Amino acid sequence: MRLQGKKALITGATSGIGQAIAEAFAREGAYVAVVGRNEQRGKQVVETIKIVGGSAVFFAAELTAKTDIDRLMKAVDETFGPVDILVNNAGIFPSGLTTQIDEATFDAVIATNLKAPFFLSAILLPQMAKRGSGKVINITSGAAFVGSPPMALYGSSKAALTLLTKAWAAEFGPNGVNVNAISPGPTSTPGTMDGKESLEQVVQTLPARRIAQATEIAGAAVYLASDEASYVHGTTIAVDGGGLAVVV
Ligand SMILES: NC(=O)c1ccc[n+]([C@@H]2O[C@H](COP(=O)([O-])OP(=O)(O)OC[C@H]3O[C@@H](n4cnc5c(N)ncnc54)[C@H](OP(=O)(O)O)[C@@H]3O)[C@@H](O)[C@H]2O)c1
């Protein structure tokens, strides 16, 4: 098992990609903190992990306010213990042209996709650095790398997270912490259920010609969380069916 004895905190683990990462980490021997808002789904994920012999615990948290992040991390500190692996996965992805985005949507996207990873990492990275080891994995998006009309706001939040991945690698890499990112392509999750038709169109342009399963994203997360990735710093692994490799 590649993550035996490690403690991993995964945000947005009550659904989709985060859930798949939580289950994959638990299969590799990690003790997993499943973080999300929906208590019922959170407890289900924990049960699913326990049924197959893994260990996990659910922490309910709304991550958009720093006070909530501080409350979460106090509870994690008291009942879970030192976090070896942080996966900043929770995210929202409303699409809309720049002229259609209202202030509330702007604030929600930035708070969820950028502010939450920033302050969670600001708490955990120094602790990891002090121990001389740790892994942070940011879940970004292909929208961080190319301009796409309905994705200006979402893409900019993920572009900022891509930059933070490099900045944190520079800041904490010398203390033994690996900070990296995964850029998923179109992936079948509860969050993309409504837009499945447009995803089906997008995938026709990909070398892979299909939507990803969340377990395929989780495989890269296991690699980045493991000792096998000990010399990998500040990079983004595109698990995107080849989307960023081709011009359409
Ligand atoms: N699916 C794709 O095609 C795709 C492609 C590229 C990148 N991504 C990125 O991958 C990540 C996961 O996407 P997904 O498709 O798995 O999404 P999803 O199924 O909609 O799940 C989103 C998760 O984020 C959590 N979350 C959202 N807002 C939150 C908040 N304010 N506080 C706490 N938790 C919050 C949700 O928690 P609750 O449900 O408990 O509220 C849920 O667990 C996102 O960062 C997304 O941008 C996805």
The ligand as an SDF file (V2000), in Angstrom:
LIG
                    3D

 48 52  0  0  0  0  0  0  0  0999 V2000
  -15.8870   17.2910  -13.2420 N   0  0  0  0  0  0  0  0  0  0  0  0
  -15.1350   17.9220  -14.1670 C   0  0  0  0  0  0  0  0  0  0  0  0
  -15.3650   17.7740  -15.3940 O   0  0  0  0  0  0  0  0  0  0  0  0
  -13.9750   18.7920  -13.7390 C   0  0  0  0  0  0  0  0  0  0  0  0
  -13.0450   19.2090  -14.7180 C   0  0  0  0  0  0  0  0  0  0  0  0
  -11.9700   20.0040  -14.3350 C   0  0  0  0  0  0  0  0  0  0  0  0
  -11.8310   20.3720  -13.0050 C   0  0  0  0  0  0  0  0  0  0  0  0
  -12.7510   19.9630  -12.0690 N   0  0  0  0  0  0  0  0  0  0  0  0
  -12.5530   20.3770  -10.6830 C   0  0  0  0  0  0  0  0  0  0  0  0
  -12.5770   19.2230   -9.8560 O   0  0  0  0  0  0  0  0  0  0  0  0
  -13.1100   19.5530   -8.5660 C   0  0  0  0  0  0  0  0  0  0  0  0
  -14.2390   18.5940   -8.2250 C   0  0  0  0  0  0  0  0  0  0  0  0
  -15.2300   18.6760   -9.2280 O   0  0  0  0  0  0  0  0  0  0  0  0
  -16.4740   17.6590   -9.2700 P   0  0  0  0  0  0  0  0  0  0  0  0
  -16.9180   17.5930  -10.6790 O   0  0  0  0  0  0  0  0  0  0  0  0
  -16.1440   16.4150   -8.5460 O   0  0  0  0  0  0  0  0  0  0  0  0
  -17.5620   18.5190   -8.4630 O   0  0  0  0  0  0  0  0  0  0  0  0
  -18.8740   18.1170   -7.6490 P   0  0  0  0  0  0  0  0  0  0  0  0
  -19.3260   16.7420   -7.9680 O   0  0  0  0  0  0  0  0  0  0  0  0
  -19.8340   19.2480   -7.8780 O   0  0  0  0  0  0  0  0  0  0  0  0
  -18.3580   18.1650   -6.1400 O   0  0  0  0  0  0  0  0  0  0  0  0
  -17.9200   19.3840   -5.6030 C   0  0  0  0  0  0  0  0  0  0  0  0
  -17.4730   19.1610   -4.1810 C   0  0  0  0  0  0  0  0  0  0  0  0
  -17.0400   20.4220   -3.6480 O   0  0  0  0  0  0  0  0  0  0  0  0
  -17.6870   20.6430   -2.4150 C   0  0  0  0  0  0  0  0  0  0  0  0
  -17.9170   22.0710   -2.1920 N   0  0  0  0  0  0  0  0  0  0  0  0
  -18.3580   22.9860   -3.0760 C   0  0  0  0  0  0  0  0  0  0  0  0
  -18.4840   24.1750   -2.4930 N   0  0  0  0  0  0  0  0  0  0  0  0
  -18.1110   24.0150   -1.2020 C   0  0  0  0  0  0  0  0  0  0  0  0
  -18.0300   24.8830   -0.0810 C   0  0  0  0  0  0  0  0  0  0  0  0
  -18.3780   26.1740   -0.1590 N   0  0  0  0  0  0  0  0  0  0  0  0
  -17.6160   24.3860    1.0990 N   0  0  0  0  0  0  0  0  0  0  0  0
  -17.2780   23.0820    1.2060 C   0  0  0  0  0  0  0  0  0  0  0  0
  -17.3360   22.2120    0.1890 N   0  0  0  0  0  0  0  0  0  0  0  0
  -17.7530   22.6740   -1.0050 C   0  0  0  0  0  0  0  0  0  0  0  0
  -19.0020   19.8850   -2.5130 C   0  0  0  0  0  0  0  0  0  0  0  0
  -19.4580   19.6170   -1.2130 O   0  0  0  0  0  0  0  0  0  0  0  0
  -21.0150   19.2800   -0.8600 P   0  0  0  0  0  0  0  0  0  0  0  0
  -21.5650   18.5120   -2.0180 O   0  0  0  0  0  0  0  0  0  0  0  0
  -20.9230   18.4970    0.3940 O   0  0  0  0  0  0  0  0  0  0  0  0
  -21.6860   20.5790   -0.7130 O   0  0  0  0  0  0  0  0  0  0  0  0
  -18.5860   18.6500   -3.2810 C   0  0  0  0  0  0  0  0  0  0  0  0
  -18.0510   17.6870   -2.4130 O   0  0  0  0  0  0  0  0  0  0  0  0
  -13.5320   21.0230   -8.6540 C   0  0  0  0  0  0  0  0  0  0  0  0
  -12.5150   21.8430   -8.1000 O   0  0  0  0  0  0  0  0  0  0  0  0
  -13.6550   21.2740  -10.1410 C   0  0  0  0  0  0  0  0  0  0  0  0
  -13.4580   22.6250  -10.4810 O   0  0  0  0  0  0  0  0  0  0  0  0
  -13.8110   19.1820  -12.4130 C   0  0  0  0  0  0  0  0  0  0  0  0
  1  2  1  0
  2  3  2  0
  2  4  1  0
  4  5  1  0
  4 48  2  0
  5  6  2  0
  6  7  1  0
  7  8  2  0
  8  9  1  0
  8 48  1  0
  9 10  1  0
  9 46  1  0
 10 11  1  0
 11 12  1  0
 11 44  1  0
 12 13  1  0
 13 14  1  0
 14 15  2  0
 14 16  1  0
 14 17  1  0
 17 18  1  0
 18 19  2  0
 18 20  1  0
 18 21  1  0
 21 22  1  0
 22 23  1  0
 23 24  1  0
 23 42  1  0
 24 25  1  0
 25 26  1  0
 25 36  1  0
 26 27  1  0
 26 35  1  0
 27 28  2  0
 28 29  1  0
 29 30  1  0
 29 35  2  0
 30 31  1  0
 30 32  2  0
 32 33  1  0
 33 34  2  0
 34 35  1  0
 36 37  1  0
 36 42  1  0
 37 38  1  0
 38 39  2  0
 38 40  1  0
 38 41  1  0
 42 43  1  0
 44 45  1  0
 44 46  1  0
 46 47  1  0
M  CHG  2   8   1  16  -1
M  END
$$$$
